[in-house]
């Protein structure tokens, strides 16, 4: 919690911000050889790493050492090449135990951090692409949003995405982002139908949209395109 790492797409750098003073204390110049689009930290104390996502000739993830006691501190220790036919991998999430990193794309790429960063592709059943991901707080499920009226989810113990695992939103139109509130069973998706921008709540323990007592949606109005 002492630092925030910010990827800068136009300059290809990573800015390190001191969260106590809100000032940039260091810049990592072009760590991966391409313009980064996303970053996520491994939460496991035994794997002090950051995963920077970007798109050189094909989508890739570079692994940066975040251990202050390591001689490789703040340098790239590995690069994971993703399938170039999978579209642009832009964002990533990591499981609470740090075992898996999931990257967005036409398919979801799973990187196994415990097995030499091996990868498998997990294809959504009905989404043409996945734009955002979120992990449940217990680490058992990953939720995938991709611009449709529903949210697909899959289990971190599985290698495939089942067509039966999705949450359909009653008034959903363009579910384009998803988040899970830390320490709770509450999830939220953003939806923009061109006229109304809202967020819909859902329950991660029951995998259902949260509705009122009459079964109607409970949208939160958003002012601006989410």
C-alpha positions in Angstrom: 0.0 0.0 0.0 3.0 2.4 0.0 3.2 2.8 -3.8 0.9 3.1 -6.8 2.3 2.0 -10.1 0.7 3.8 -13.1 1.2 2.6 -16.7 1.6 5.4 -19.3 0.4 4.2 -22.7 1.8 7.1 -24.8 5.3 7.2 -23.3 5.6 3.5 -22.6 6.7 4.1 -19.0 5.6 3.1 -15.6 5.3 5.9 -12.9 5.8 4.9 -9.3 3.8 7.1 -6.9 4.5 7.5 -3.2 1.0 7.1 -1.7 2.0 9.1 1.4 3.0 12.2 -0.5 1.2 11.7 -3.8 4.3 12.3 -5.7 6.2 10.4 -8.4 9.3 9.0 -6.9 10.6 6.9 -9.8 9.9 6.2 -13.5 10.6 2.8 -15.1 11.4 3.7 -18.7 10.1 1.3 -21.4 10.3 -1.8 -19.2 8.6 -4.1 -21.7 9.6 -2.6 -25.0 6.0 -1.6 -25.8 3.2 0.8 -24.7 1.5 -0.7 -21.6 -2.3 -0.7 -21.2 -2.8 -2.4 -17.8 -1.0 -3.6 -14.7 -1.8 -5.9 -11.8 0.2 -7.0 -8.7 0.5 -10.6 -7.4 -0.8 -10.5 -3.9 1.1 -13.5 -2.7 4.1 -12.7 -0.4 6.0 -15.5 -2.1 5.6 -14.0 -5.6 6.4 -10.3 -5.5 5.7 -9.5 -9.1 3.8 -7.0 -11.3 2.2 -8.0 -14.6 2.2 -5.3 -17.3 0.0 -5.8 -20.2 0.6 -4.4 -23.7 0.6 -4.9 -27.4 3.8 -4.9 -29.4 3.7 -7.0 -32.6 1.3 -9.2 -30.6 -0.2 -9.0 -27.1 2.2 -9.8 -24.3 2.6 -9.5 -20.6 5.9 -8.6 -19.0 6.7 -9.7 -15.4 8.4 -7.0 -13.3 10.2 -7.9 -10.0 8.6 -5.9 -7.1 10.7 -7.3 -4.3 12.8 -4.5 -2.8 15.4 -7.0 -1.5 15.9 -8.6 -5.0 18.8 -7.5 -7.2 16.3 -7.4 -10.1 14.0 -5.0 -8.3 11.8 -3.0 -10.7 13.2 -4.8 -13.8 11.6 -7.3 -16.2 12.4 -10.8 -15.2 10.2 -12.6 -17.8 7.9 -11.9 -20.8 4.8 -14.0 -21.6 3.8 -13.9 -25.2 0.1 -14.2 -25.8 -1.7 -15.6 -28.8 -1.5 -12.9 -31.5 -4.8 -14.1 -33.0 -6.6 -13.4 -29.7 -6.9 -9.6 -30.3 -5.6 -6.9 -28.0 -5.0 -8.0 -24.5 -5.4 -4.8 -22.5 -6.3 -5.5 -18.8 -5.6 -8.2 -16.3 -6.8 -9.5 -12.9 -5.1 -11.9 -10.5 -6.5 -14.5 -8.1 -6.2 -13.8 -4.4 -3.6 -16.6 -4.0 -1.6 -15.2 -6.9 -1.7 -18.5 -8.9 -3.4 -17.2 -12.0 -3.4 -14.0 -14.0 -6.3 -13.6 -16.5 -6.0 -11.2 -19.4 -8.8 -9.8 -21.6 -9.1 -10.4 -25.3 -11.2 -12.3 -27.8 -10.5 -15.2 -25.5 -9.5 -14.9 -21.9 -5.8 -15.9 -21.5 -5.0 -17.6 -18.2 -1.3 -17.4 -17.1 -0.2 -19.9 -14.5 2.3 -18.1 -12.3 3.3 -21.3 -10.6 4.1 -23.2 -13.8 6.7 -21.1 -15.7 3.9 -18.7 -16.8 2.3 -21.3 -19.0 -0.9 -20.1 -20.7 -4.2 -21.5 -21.9 -7.0 -19.8 -23.8 -10.5 -19.8 -22.4 -13.1 -18.9 -25.0 -16.3 -17.1 -23.9 -19.5 -18.9 -24.9 -21.3 -16.0 -26.4 -19.2 -12.8 -26.1 -17.2 -11.8 -29.1 -14.6 -10.2 -26.9 -13.9 -9.6 -23.2 -13.3 -6.0 -22.2 -13.2 -6.3 -18.4 -12.7 -9.0 -15.7 -13.2 -9.2 -12.0 -12.5 -12.0 -9.5 -14.8 -13.0 -6.7 -13.5 -12.3 -3.2 -13.2 -16.0 -2.4 -11.1 -16.5 -5.6 -13.3 -19.2 -7.0 -14.8 -17.3 -10.0 -13.9 -14.8 -12.6 -16.6 -12.5 -14.2 -16.2 -11.4 -17.8 -17.9 -8.4 -19.4 -17.9 -7.8 -23.1 -20.6 -5.4 -24.3 -23.6 -7.6 -24.3 -26.7 -7.9 -22.0 -25.2 -10.5 -19.8 -22.1 -11.3 -17.7 -20.3 -14.6 -18.2 -18.4 -16.2 -15.4 -16.1 -19.2 -15.0 -14.4 -21.1 -12.2 -10.7 -20.6 -11.5 -10.5 -24.4 -11.0 -11.7 -25.0 -14.7 -9.9 -24.7 -18.0 -13.0 -23.8 -20.0 -16.0 -21.5 -19.8 -19.4 -23.2 -19.6 -22.4 -22.0 -21.6 -24.6 -22.4 -18.5 -22.6 -19.9 -16.4 -23.9 -16.4 -16.9 -25.9 -13.6 -15.3 -28.6 -12.1 -17.5 -29.6 -8.5 -16.6 -33.3 -7.7 -16.9 -32.7 -4.4 -18.7 -29.1 -5.0 -19.7 -27.9 -3.7 -23.1 -24.2 -3.0 -23.2 -22.5 -4.6 -20.1 -19.0 -3.2 -20.6 -17.2 -3.3 -17.2 -17.5 -5.3 -14.0 -16.1 -4.9 -10.5 -16.5 -6.8 -7.2 -16.5 -4.8 -3.9 -13.7 -6.1 -1.7 -14.8 -8.3 1.2 -18.4 -8.6 0.1 -20.6 -10.6 -2.2 -21.6 -7.5 -4.1 -20.7 -7.0 -7.7 -21.5 -4.1 -10.1 -21.6 -3.9 -13.9 -21.8 -0.7 -16.0 -24.3 -0.5 -18.8 -24.6 2.1 -21.5 -27.5 1.8 -24.0 -26.9 5.1 -25.7 -29.5 6.9 -23.7 -29.1 5.8 -20.1 -25.9 5.0 -18.3 -26.3 2.9 -15.2 -24.7 0.4 -12.9 -26.5 -2.8 -12.0 -25.7 -4.7 -8.8 -25.4 -8.5 -8.7 -24.7 -11.1 -6.0 -21.5 -13.2 -6.4 -22.7 -16.0 -4.0 -25.9 -16.6 -6.0 -24.8 -15.2 -9.4 -28.0 -13.3 -9.9 -28.9 -9.7 -10.5 -30.0 -8.0 -7.3 -33.6 -6.8 -7.7 -36.3 -5.2 -5.5 -39.1 -7.2 -3.8 -41.1 -7.1 -7.1 -38.3 -8.5 -9.1 -37.4 -5.3 -10.9 -33.8 -4.1 -11.5 -32.2 -1.6 -9.1 -30.0 0.6 -11.4 -27.7 3.2 -10.1 -27.8 6.3 -12.4 -24.4 7.3 -13.8 -23.8 10.7 -15.3 -21.5 10.2 -18.2 -20.6 7.2 -20.4 -19.1 4.4 -18.2 
